Amino acid sequence: MFDLGDGVFIMVNTFLKQTRVHIRVCTIDENGELQPTKAGVSLKPDVYYAFHNKLCAFMGCEDPDASIVVKKDVCIFNQNENCISIQRLFERKDMTFSFLPEKVVLNKVQYITLLEYFNEVTDYVKKKLLTYTFTEYVKYELKKRPDDSYDEKWGNYDTDTPAGPSERL
């Protein structure tokens, strides 16, 4: 997690075989742990890269009428002279667009911090994608082998102990 300040964080995760970059408002729960809220956006890595390219050229803090569309599903708006908002567009079945209620608002300091974190977040996204892809590839290749030392339950290839997972400990 990368802290942009005022409870806004950038997070990268892989869930259900998809890696996403989240820019979200987080709150502290009763256990003192940070929990993401619905206020924010979730972006595919390619949309995040396009978002960053547009964001670098966006002068939202200076132009009160500024707005820009990123890849048809993410928009950046100037809310007033001191902050910008990021919202997702939703395409309806009748081909019209409307905004989803979730959004994240960034002040000028957070906006600059978001630009500065781009390289770190990009490296983290690449690491997550590579780790996931490599893991899935290895599992697939090992399942193709006829050797019975492949352990379905543990998802690994046991060459050290012929007896299986109980002997590993």
DAPEVEN-V626243 format. One record per residue. N is the residue number from 0. PSI is psi in radians with two decimals (none if undefined). OMEGA is omega as a letter, one per 20 degrees, with the letter a starting at -180 (999 if undefined). Layout:
BEGIN
n = [N & N]
psi = [PSI & PSI]
omega = [OMEGA & OMEGA]
END
This chain:
BEGIN
n = [0 & 1 & 2 & 3 & 4 & 5 & 6 & 7 & 8 & 9 & 10 & 11 & 12 & 13 & 14 & 15 & 16 & 17 & 18 & 19 & 20 & 21 & 22 & 23 & 24 & 25 & 26 & 27 & 28 & 29 & 30 & 31 & 32 & 33 & 34 & 35 & 36 & 37 & 38 & 39 & 40 & 41 & 42 & 43 & 44 & 45 & 46 & 47 & 48 & 49 & 50 & 51 & 52 & 53 & 54 & 55 & 56 & 57 & 58 & 59 & 60 & 61 & 62 & 63 & 64 & 65 & 66 & 67 & 68 & 69 & 70 & 71 & 72 & 73 & 74 & 75 & 76 & 77 & 78 & 79 & 80 & 81 & 82 & 83 & 84 & 85 & 86 & 87 & 88 & 89 & 90 & 91 & 92 & 93 & 94 & 95 & 96 & 97 & 98 & 99 & 100 & 101 & 102 & 103 & 104 & 105 & 106 & 107 & 108 & 109 & 110 & 111 & 112 & 113 & 114 & 115 & 116 & 117 & 118 & 119 & 120 & 121 & 122 & 123 & 124 & 125 & 126 & 127 & 128 & 129 & 130 & 131 & 132 & 133 & 134 & 135 & 136 & 137 & 138 & 139 & 140 & 141 & 142 & 143 & 144 & 145 & 146 & 147 & 148 & 149 & 150 & 151 & 152 & 153 & 154 & 155 & 156 & 157 & 158 & 159 & 160 & 161 & 162 & 163 & 164 & 165 & 166 & 167 & 168]
psi = [2.41 & 2.13 & 2.12 & -0.09 & 2.74 & 0.59 & 0.16 & 2.26 & 2.67 & 2.28 & 2.61 & 2.28 & 2.82 & 2.14 & 2.31 & 0.83 & 0.35 & 2.26 & 2.33 & 2.62 & 2.14 & 2.35 & 1.84 & 2.68 & 2.32 & 2.62 & 2.88 & 2.19 & -3.07 & -0.33 & 0.02 & 0.26 & 2.57 & 2.31 & 2.25 & 2.56 & 3.12 & -0.29 & 1.80 & -3.03 & 2.65 & 2.17 & 2.44 & 2.70 & -0.74 & -0.59 & -0.64 & -0.72 & -0.76 & -0.70 & -0.80 & -0.76 & -0.74 & -0.67 & -0.63 & -0.57 & -0.09 & 2.17 & 0.90 & -0.58 & -0.25 & -0.51 & 1.95 & -0.34 & 0.21 & 2.42 & 2.66 & 2.52 & 2.34 & 1.97 & 0.66 & -0.06 & -0.02 & 2.32 & 2.57 & 2.26 & 2.60 & 2.03 & -0.70 & -2.89 & -0.19 & -0.17 & 2.82 & 2.79 & 2.63 & 2.15 & 2.70 & 2.49 & 2.48 & 2.22 & 2.14 & 2.94 & -0.52 & 0.24 & 0.21 & 2.80 & 2.53 & 2.77 & 2.46 & 2.60 & -0.43 & 2.45 & 2.86 & 2.35 & 2.27 & 2.36 & 3.11 & -0.69 & -0.77 & -0.68 & -0.82 & -0.72 & -0.71 & -0.75 & -0.68 & -0.55 & -0.10 & -0.83 & -0.72 & -0.77 & -0.73 & -0.78 & -0.71 & -0.71 & -0.80 & -0.72 & -0.79 & -0.79 & -0.78 & -0.78 & -0.83 & -0.85 & -0.79 & -0.77 & -0.81 & -0.70 & -0.80 & -0.79 & -0.75 & -0.81 & -0.71 & -0.59 & -0.47 & -0.32 & 2.40 & -0.13 & 2.31 & 0.08 & -0.05 & 2.19 & 1.87 & -0.75 & -0.77 & -0.26 & 0.54 & 2.99 & 1.98 & 1.86 & -0.29 & -0.72 & 2.02 & -0.29 & -0.32 & -2.88 & -0.55 & -0.47 & -0.24 & -0.54 & none]
omega = [r & a & r & a & r & r & r & a & r & r & r & r & r & a & a & r & r & r & a & r & a & r & a & r & r & r & r & a & a & r & a & a & r & r & r & r & r & a & a & r & r & a & r & a & a & r & r & r & r & r & r & r & r & a & r & a & a & r & a & a & a & a & a & a & a & r & a & r & r & r & r & r & r & r & r & a & r & a & r & a & a & a & r & r & r & a & r & r & r & r & a & a & r & r & r & a & r & a & r & a & a & r & r & a & a & r & a & r & r & r & r & r & r & r & a & a & a & a & r & a & r & r & r & r & r & r & r & a & a & r & a & a & a & r & a & r & a & r & a & a & a & r & a & a & a & a & a & r & r & a & a & a & a & r & r & a & a & r & a & a & r & a & r & a & a & a & a & a & 999]
END
